[in-house]
């Protein structure tokens, strides 16, 4: 299926060759270490599903593979945040809801994108979006029987992570360093209001500091204005005083 179907379905087509910034894969965390076996388990053709518990590092692993071993243009869609219609509109495609999945598959195939489908909820959600060929990475908390399934377990520190985190922490201004230490005691994901209450500071100041921690790969932004620590990063932050 090509652009002709998109025109027939919508009457409008405005395509762009570049990937819109919102849907380009972000850089992997700077403190990413290990996972060599898991990286080797991702296939350079076909579908690989990275499955594991929340916060275990599935997305970081996928981004690392894309940065170091992927090829061509890359498209990243967080299925927990973005609907496919929004992705298509970012490419200038106005598509009827019933045709969105078909046009998306055509877009990925035609432009030979390497595709990352992040935070998939079900096999049906994934299969509706799979192109007939190419490389697709999927992350999910569920074990989806789609393509090659690779289990991602907790990451053990092999001695390389600690020095990297120490260096990143040592570069933090005092406000960010204090927030890093305090929020590490908050289990799971947390939002700006919770962080502001913990720090005893205005929400606007805390939000800026949290953004800085995300930029330094010490914190992960999750959904809309929610944040969380990787387990090993949280453990490191709890050792700081």
Secondary structure, 3 states (H helix, E strand, C coil): CCHHHHHHHHCCECCCCCCCHHHCCCCCCCCCCCCHHHHHCCCCCEEEEEECCCCCCHHHHHHHHHHHHCCCCEEEEECCCCCHHHHHHHCCECCCHHHHHHHHHHHHHHCCCEEEEECCCCHHHHHCCCCCCCEEEEEECCCCCCCEEEECCCCCCCCCHHHHHHHHHHCCCHHHHHHHHHHCCCCCCEEHHHHHHHHCCCHHHHHHHHHHHHHCCCCEECCCCEEECCHHHHHHHCCCC
